[in-house]
Amino acid sequence: MLIGASFGFEMEMFEFLNICQVHGFPKIVGVLTHLNSFKHNKQLKKTKKRLKQRFWTEVYQGVKLFYLSGMVHGEYQNQEIHNLGRFITVMKFRPLTWQTSHPYILADRMEGLTNPEDIQTKCDRQVSLYGYLRGAHLKNKAKFTCQDKVGLTHELVQSLISTYSTIDAKMASSRVMLLSNSKPLGSEAIDNRG
């Protein structure tokens, strides 16, 4: 993660850190750039310390932060880039204890096993998931429960399930009033000559 020392943390960086946090910060290293924009050494030290503390607060204590002094003729210094490359290759990353201690499934296919007649009423559903197991092992005959999202999506699906007539039949039986005191018109009153 590149952090410009003259700007500090910006909104995009927090969004990136949020994405990384969801995945448990798998492999992250900070690179502090544009350090040549500081004229006074005291101000540079304060900025380095402040940004390092902020980076540790956002990620975790002790996460590595690398410093690039600045660009010379539009390029970073070769020795600093070489050191950064070596630093990344030998860096020891923190083990992801949450990921290794919790089983999780990456499913690429799902099949419903519940009888279709039973779906019309409220019932527990059985599904079969096909994919990959990651993290820890699942316990034998483990049962999983999941809640369907209740709301607009649920209501829409329920209305589609409970529909017994086609759209054409509904259109044929519907009536429209063009004015408040006019006679309702049906589909037979529409001229279909084009």
Backbone bond lengths (Angstrom), bond angles and torsions (degrees), N, CA, C in turn:
res aa  C-N    CA-C-N  psi(-1)  N-CA   C-N-CA  omega(-1)  CA-C   N-CA-C  phi
1 M - - - 1.440 - - 1.519 108.07 -
2 L 1.331 116.19 119.73 1.461 121.13 179.40 1.523 110.04 -87.27
3 I 1.316 115.78 130.54 1.463 121.89 179.06 1.519 107.59 -124.30
4 G 1.320 116.95 119.76 1.460 121.16 176.19 1.517 110.04 -76.66
5 A 1.322 117.35 119.57 1.464 121.53 -175.52 1.519 111.89 -64.22
6 S 1.328 117.58 -30.42 1.466 119.24 -178.49 1.525 112.03 -75.02
7 F 1.361 117.70 -23.57 1.463 120.85 -179.95 1.520 112.96 -103.19
8 G 1.320 116.71 -32.00 1.461 120.33 -175.98 1.516 110.78 80.52
9 F 1.318 116.52 -153.44 1.460 121.58 -178.45 1.525 109.71 -80.55
10 E 1.328 115.57 130.67 1.459 121.61 178.04 1.521 108.73 -115.02
11 M 1.333 116.82 172.88 1.465 121.98 -175.05 1.532 112.32 -58.77
12 E 1.331 117.33 -39.29 1.466 120.05 -179.02 1.525 111.43 -62.84
13 M 1.324 115.91 -34.04 1.461 120.17 179.73 1.523 111.01 -68.43
14 F 1.334 116.13 -39.27 1.460 119.11 177.58 1.524 110.74 -66.84
15 E 1.336 117.52 -36.44 1.460 120.29 176.30 1.521 110.83 -64.04
16 F 1.341 116.42 -42.69 1.459 121.12 177.71 1.531 110.56 -62.57
17 L 1.329 116.91 -44.35 1.462 120.68 179.44 1.517 111.49 -64.08
18 N 1.327 116.70 -34.47 1.466 120.41 177.12 1.525 110.75 -64.35
19 I 1.332 116.74 -41.68 1.463 120.62 176.97 1.524 110.29 -63.30
20 C 1.332 116.63 -43.54 1.466 120.65 179.05 1.525 111.36 -64.73
21 Q 1.329 116.88 -37.10 1.461 121.18 -178.07 1.523 111.01 -64.49
22 V 1.316 117.12 -37.93 1.462 120.99 178.36 1.525 110.38 -59.62
23 H 1.332 117.25 -33.82 1.460 122.22 -178.81 1.529 112.25 -95.87
24 G 1.312 118.07 10.74 1.455 122.17 175.45 1.512 114.70 77.21
25 F 1.313 118.39 26.63 1.464 123.55 -178.09 1.522 110.70 47.92
26 P 1.328 117.32 64.81 1.466 119.27 -173.47 1.527 113.66 -58.00
27 K 1.321 118.68 -56.32 1.469 121.44 178.90 1.518 106.75 -147.49
28 I 1.311 115.57 106.89 1.460 119.64 -177.15 1.526 109.54 -138.54
29 V 1.320 115.70 138.10 1.454 122.53 175.10 1.527 106.21 -138.47
30 G 1.307 116.42 140.09 1.455 120.76 179.24 1.523 110.91 -96.57
31 V 1.334 115.81 142.50 1.458 121.50 177.07 1.523 106.95 -126.41
32 L 1.311 116.29 115.67 1.464 122.73 -179.02 1.529 108.44 -92.41
33 T 1.341 116.39 120.31 1.471 121.25 -175.29 1.528 111.04 -115.42
34 H 1.319 115.82 175.03 1.473 124.79 177.39 1.529 112.70 59.04
35 L 1.315 115.29 39.85 1.463 119.12 178.08 1.522 112.14 -76.16
36 N 1.340 117.15 -14.13 1.461 120.32 179.69 1.525 112.49 -76.94
37 S 1.326 117.93 -7.19 1.460 120.69 179.44 1.528 112.54 -76.36
38 F 1.342 117.42 -11.31 1.462 121.17 179.07 1.523 109.23 -91.96
39 K 1.315 115.97 128.87 1.462 121.33 -177.70 1.528 112.29 -86.86
40 H 1.337 115.66 -33.41 1.467 120.13 -176.69 1.522 110.30 -104.79
41 N 1.311 115.98 135.21 1.454 122.46 -177.62 1.531 112.22 -64.06
42 K 1.339 116.95 -34.44 1.461 121.42 -179.80 1.531 110.72 -65.41
43 Q 1.324 116.68 -42.55 1.468 121.50 178.55 1.526 110.61 -66.63
44 L 1.334 117.13 -37.26 1.463 121.92 177.98 1.526 110.75 -63.26
45 K 1.324 117.56 -44.58 1.467 121.11 179.30 1.526 111.66 -63.01
46 K 1.340 116.58 -42.37 1.463 120.68 178.62 1.527 111.08 -62.62
47 T 1.339 116.61 -42.59 1.466 120.75 -179.56 1.519 111.15 -66.41
48 K 1.329 117.11 -42.66 1.459 120.48 177.23 1.523 111.07 -59.04
49 K 1.326 116.19 -46.35 1.464 121.23 -178.40 1.533 110.94 -64.62
50 R 1.343 116.25 -43.64 1.465 120.79 -179.16 1.531 111.50 -63.98
51 L 1.333 116.76 -45.69 1.463 120.21 -179.14 1.528 111.82 -69.66
52 K 1.331 116.72 -34.15 1.457 120.04 177.28 1.527 110.45 -65.29
53 Q 1.337 117.18 -44.80 1.460 120.86 178.44 1.529 111.37 -62.96
54 R 1.340 115.99 -40.71 1.465 120.08 179.03 1.525 110.80 -65.47
55 F 1.332 116.52 -41.16 1.466 121.14 178.65 1.519 110.13 -64.05
56 W 1.328 117.32 -41.56 1.458 120.94 177.69 1.522 111.18 -65.48
57 T 1.324 117.13 -35.76 1.467 120.69 178.19 1.524 110.99 -65.97
58 E 1.328 115.95 -42.92 1.464 120.38 -176.53 1.528 112.71 -75.14
59 V 1.331 118.16 -34.27 1.464 120.97 -175.83 1.528 108.82 -101.34
60 Y 1.309 118.45 -88.13 1.468 123.78 172.42 1.519 108.41 -162.54
61 Q 1.336 116.16 156.92 1.459 121.93 -177.77 1.523 109.87 -61.10
62 G 1.326 116.63 129.05 1.451 121.40 176.04 1.513 115.23 92.58
63 V 1.331 118.49 -0.18 1.465 119.60 177.69 1.527 108.56 -62.94
64 K 1.316 116.31 142.46 1.460 121.43 -172.86 1.529 111.54 -75.22
65 L 1.317 114.74 137.91 1.465 122.70 176.85 1.518 107.30 -128.94
66 F 1.326 116.10 121.92 1.463 122.44 -176.80 1.520 108.57 -103.93
67 Y 1.314 117.50 147.71 1.462 122.11 -176.67 1.529 111.06 -113.47
68 L 1.338 117.05 128.32 1.462 123.06 170.40 1.520 107.23 -112.29
69 S 1.326 116.06 122.89 1.464 119.08 -172.85 1.517 112.97 -65.87
70 G 1.305 118.55 -39.18 1.459 119.85 179.54 1.507 111.42 159.46
71 M 1.323 115.64 -178.73 1.454 121.54 -177.46 1.522 110.62 -98.12
72 V 1.333 115.39 142.85 1.454 122.40 174.90 1.529 106.44 -122.18
73 H 1.314 116.46 118.46 1.470 122.45 -177.19 1.527 111.72 56.11
74 G 1.328 116.23 41.27 1.462 121.76 175.89 1.515 115.42 79.52
75 E 1.325 118.60 6.53 1.467 121.88 179.93 1.528 110.01 -134.61
76 Y 1.347 113.95 148.68 1.457 118.31 173.79 1.523 108.91 -73.06
77 Q 1.304 116.60 155.48 1.461 121.26 -177.44 1.533 110.21 -67.73
78 N 1.331 115.36 136.14 1.467 121.22 -175.25 1.519 112.61 -57.41
79 Q 1.310 117.51 -40.84 1.467 120.83 -177.46 1.526 110.91 -65.67
80 E 1.338 117.31 -39.21 1.469 120.02 178.97 1.531 111.26 -67.17
81 I 1.330 117.40 -40.25 1.461 120.75 178.00 1.525 110.08 -66.35
82 H 1.321 117.09 -40.00 1.464 121.04 176.58 1.529 110.29 -61.28
83 N 1.324 116.70 -45.51 1.468 120.83 178.73 1.529 111.56 -63.13
84 L 1.334 116.68 -40.04 1.469 120.41 178.52 1.525 110.57 -63.11
85 G 1.338 116.73 -43.72 1.467 120.62 177.99 1.511 112.45 -60.24
86 R 1.335 116.45 -44.92 1.471 120.77 177.54 1.524 110.73 -64.35
87 F 1.328 116.12 -40.31 1.457 122.09 179.90 1.537 110.58 -60.28
88 I 1.332 116.61 -43.58 1.467 120.47 -178.84 1.527 110.83 -68.93
89 T 1.336 118.07 -38.71 1.467 119.94 -177.37 1.528 113.38 -70.31
90 V 1.324 118.66 -31.49 1.462 120.43 -178.65 1.525 112.87 -98.98
91 M 1.310 116.92 -0.22 1.461 121.33 -175.34 1.523 111.13 -67.64
92 K 1.307 116.20 134.67 1.459 122.66 176.12 1.525 107.97 -95.33
93 F 1.332 115.76 121.78 1.457 119.80 -179.49 1.518 110.24 -91.80
94 R 1.289 114.84 151.35 1.461 122.53 179.64 1.528 109.04 -67.80
95 P 1.340 118.97 131.80 1.469 119.25 178.53 1.523 110.50 -66.71
96 L 1.312 115.67 143.41 1.460 120.99 -179.31 1.523 108.89 -88.05
97 T 1.334 115.92 86.91 1.464 120.26 -174.59 1.521 112.15 -65.26
98 W 1.318 117.51 -36.05 1.468 118.85 179.99 1.513 110.18 -63.60
99 Q 1.334 116.09 -43.87 1.457 120.56 -176.22 1.526 111.47 -68.17
100 T 1.327 117.63 -36.12 1.463 120.01 -178.57 1.523 112.87 -81.44
101 S 1.322 118.16 -17.11 1.465 120.05 -178.33 1.521 113.25 -101.86
102 H 1.327 118.52 -5.89 1.463 122.21 179.51 1.522 110.04 -121.00
103 P 1.330 117.41 128.31 1.462 118.33 176.09 1.526 110.32 -76.52
104 Y 1.303 115.66 142.47 1.463 120.02 173.76 1.517 108.49 -145.95
105 I 1.315 115.39 151.88 1.459 122.05 -174.03 1.510 109.60 -113.28
106 L 1.314 115.78 133.80 1.452 122.38 170.62 1.522 105.33 -104.50
107 A 1.321 116.12 102.72 1.464 120.98 -174.82 1.516 110.20 -98.21
108 D 1.343 115.93 132.15 1.450 119.28 176.38 1.526 112.17 -108.26
109 R 1.347 116.65 -5.33 1.462 120.15 177.65 1.517 109.01 -154.26
110 M 1.324 115.80 143.62 1.455 121.22 179.28 1.519 108.47 -134.54
111 E 1.336 117.38 134.72 1.458 122.16 177.26 1.516 108.88 -125.89
112 G 1.329 115.41 134.00 1.455 120.37 176.80 1.515 111.00 -80.27
113 L 1.331 117.76 134.59 1.463 122.91 179.96 1.528 112.26 -108.83
114 T 1.331 117.10 -4.18 1.453 121.51 -177.51 1.522 109.75 -74.82
115 N 1.315 115.91 142.36 1.460 122.09 178.09 1.534 109.19 -60.47
116 P 1.338 119.35 128.92 1.468 121.33 -177.07 1.527 114.13 -58.16
117 E 1.349 118.14 -30.82 1.466 119.84 178.12 1.526 111.92 -68.97
118 D 1.332 116.33 -30.53 1.460 120.42 -179.35 1.527 112.05 -74.70
119 I 1.335 117.44 -20.93 1.463 120.91 -177.83 1.519 111.18 -68.73
120 Q 1.347 118.30 -25.90 1.462 121.76 -179.71 1.527 111.30 -61.81
121 T 1.323 116.15 -29.40 1.464 120.45 177.00 1.517 108.81 -104.66
122 K 1.306 114.86 168.72 1.472 118.82 179.40 1.519 108.56 -76.45
123 C 1.343 115.29 119.93 1.457 119.63 -178.66 1.523 109.65 -151.85
124 D 1.333 115.37 164.53 1.460 119.95 173.63 1.521 108.04 -74.15
125 R 1.316 116.08 137.53 1.460 120.57 -179.91 1.514 110.29 -103.47
126 Q 1.313 115.09 150.14 1.453 121.50 174.97 1.522 107.39 -116.89
127 V 1.332 115.11 131.35 1.457 120.49 178.65 1.516 109.15 -129.66
128 S 1.315 115.65 156.51 1.450 122.44 175.74 1.520 107.55 -115.63
129 L 1.345 116.73 124.17 1.458 122.21 -179.54 1.516 109.21 -104.20
130 Y 1.326 116.53 136.47 1.455 122.67 177.23 1.519 108.23 -119.03
131 G 1.309 117.42 129.19 1.453 120.18 -179.10 1.517 111.00 168.51
132 Y 1.321 115.42 -137.65 1.459 121.52 -172.80 1.519 109.96 -129.39
133 L 1.322 114.94 143.69 1.455 122.14 176.79 1.520 107.92 -102.41
134 R 1.315 116.75 132.05 1.464 122.07 179.52 1.525 108.94 -125.43
135 G 1.313 115.71 164.94 1.460 120.35 178.73 1.517 110.59 78.90
136 A 1.322 117.69 -136.77 1.463 122.92 -178.65 1.532 110.11 -79.97
137 H 1.342 115.47 168.68 1.462 120.67 177.76 1.526 110.08 -75.90
138 L 1.337 115.96 148.93 1.467 120.66 173.77 1.519 108.80 -79.05
139 K 1.322 116.46 148.72 1.456 120.52 176.10 1.525 108.02 -75.17
140 N 1.328 115.45 148.96 1.456 120.67 -178.83 1.524 110.58 -62.33
141 K 1.314 116.79 133.43 1.465 124.98 -179.23 1.522 112.38 57.79
142 A 1.319 115.56 36.07 1.469 119.73 177.56 1.516 109.06 -70.70
143 K 1.321 116.17 140.39 1.458 121.25 178.71 1.516 108.72 -110.12
144 F 1.302 115.52 139.77 1.448 121.42 -179.45 1.511 108.44 -117.69
145 T 1.299 115.48 141.68 1.455 120.16 173.47 1.510 108.09 -121.55
146 C 1.296 115.51 143.53 1.455 119.75 174.96 1.517 108.52 -141.67
147 Q 1.269 117.24 146.66 1.456 123.54 -179.36 1.553 108.58 -96.13
148 D 1.346 117.35 130.97 1.478 120.40 169.82 1.499 107.57 -70.64
149 K 1.357 120.61 142.69 1.459 122.81 178.79 1.521 108.62 -68.04
150 V 1.314 115.84 120.95 1.451 121.19 178.97 1.516 107.93 -90.53
151 G 1.300 116.83 133.35 1.453 120.62 -178.58 1.504 110.39 153.81
152 L 1.309 115.88 -147.12 1.457 121.49 -176.01 1.524 111.89 -60.60
153 T 1.329 117.77 -42.26 1.463 121.00 -179.75 1.520 110.45 -63.67
154 H 1.319 116.58 -43.67 1.465 120.90 179.73 1.528 110.77 -62.53
155 E 1.322 117.10 -44.14 1.463 121.07 179.40 1.522 111.37 -63.70
156 L 1.341 117.13 -39.63 1.452 120.86 179.44 1.523 111.03 -64.50
157 V 1.320 117.14 -44.28 1.462 120.92 179.36 1.522 110.21 -65.05
158 Q 1.321 116.96 -42.33 1.464 120.16 179.24 1.526 111.55 -63.25
159 S 1.349 116.87 -38.87 1.468 119.08 178.83 1.525 111.29 -68.05
160 L 1.324 117.30 -34.23 1.470 119.67 176.58 1.519 111.56 -68.94
161 I 1.331 116.63 -38.87 1.462 120.46 179.03 1.524 110.87 -65.95
162 S 1.328 117.00 -40.36 1.462 120.63 -175.17 1.532 113.43 -85.25
163 T 1.317 118.63 6.27 1.461 121.56 178.12 1.522 109.47 -78.63
164 Y 1.346 115.88 126.35 1.463 120.38 -178.00 1.526 112.87 -111.61
165 S 1.330 117.67 -10.89 1.465 119.22 179.23 1.523 109.93 -123.23
166 T 1.325 115.33 156.00 1.464 120.02 -178.12 1.526 110.41 -79.79
167 I 1.323 115.60 167.94 1.466 120.42 178.48 1.522 110.55 -64.16
168 D 1.344 117.55 -38.39 1.467 120.62 178.84 1.523 111.49 -60.65
169 A 1.324 116.68 -41.85 1.470 119.93 179.24 1.525 110.33 -66.81
170 K 1.316 117.56 -39.08 1.465 119.89 178.39 1.525 111.26 -66.47
171 M 1.342 116.52 -40.60 1.470 120.11 178.67 1.524 111.22 -64.73
172 A 1.336 116.82 -38.36 1.476 120.67 -179.12 1.521 111.28 -66.31
173 S 1.333 116.72 -31.70 1.461 118.96 -178.03 1.532 113.51 -92.91
174 S 1.320 117.86 -4.69 1.467 119.82 -177.39 1.523 111.38 -83.84
175 R 1.329 116.51 156.70 1.463 123.96 179.82 1.519 108.82 -130.11
176 V 1.358 116.21 145.46 1.450 122.59 -179.65 1.515 109.34 -126.83
177 M 1.351 115.59 135.90 1.465 120.58 174.74 1.519 107.97 -108.60
178 L 1.339 117.79 120.32 1.453 121.41 -179.35 1.517 112.04 -76.87
179 L 1.324 116.89 -37.96 1.464 122.69 177.02 1.524 108.37 -124.97
180 S 1.321 115.96 157.54 1.462 118.90 -175.46 1.527 113.13 -63.90
181 N 1.334 119.09 -29.06 1.463 119.89 -178.91 1.527 111.85 -107.15
182 S 1.335 119.20 16.98 1.463 121.86 -179.26 1.519 111.18 -94.08
183 K 1.332 114.41 168.19 1.464 121.82 179.81 1.532 108.69 -79.39
184 P 1.349 120.83 135.43 1.462 122.38 177.91 1.527 111.21 -61.50
185 L 1.324 115.94 137.22 1.458 122.14 -179.97 1.524 109.91 -105.21
186 G 1.328 116.14 140.39 1.462 121.35 176.38 1.506 109.88 -109.20
187 S 1.328 115.93 -175.83 1.460 120.01 -178.74 1.518 112.54 -66.69
188 E 1.348 117.93 -23.13 1.485 121.16 179.12 1.528 111.15 -69.67
189 A 1.331 117.86 -20.74 1.470 120.81 -178.67 1.529 112.45 -85.40
190 I 1.320 117.94 -8.22 1.464 120.73 -177.77 1.519 108.86 -84.56
191 D 1.320 116.25 133.51 1.470 122.00 178.76 1.516 108.17 -86.71
192 N 1.337 118.23 114.77 1.460 122.32 -176.34 1.520 113.42 -98.57
193 R 1.322 118.18 27.16 1.463 120.15 -178.10 1.521 111.80 -76.86
194 G 1.319 120.06 -14.46 1.457 122.71 176.34 1.456 110.37 83.70
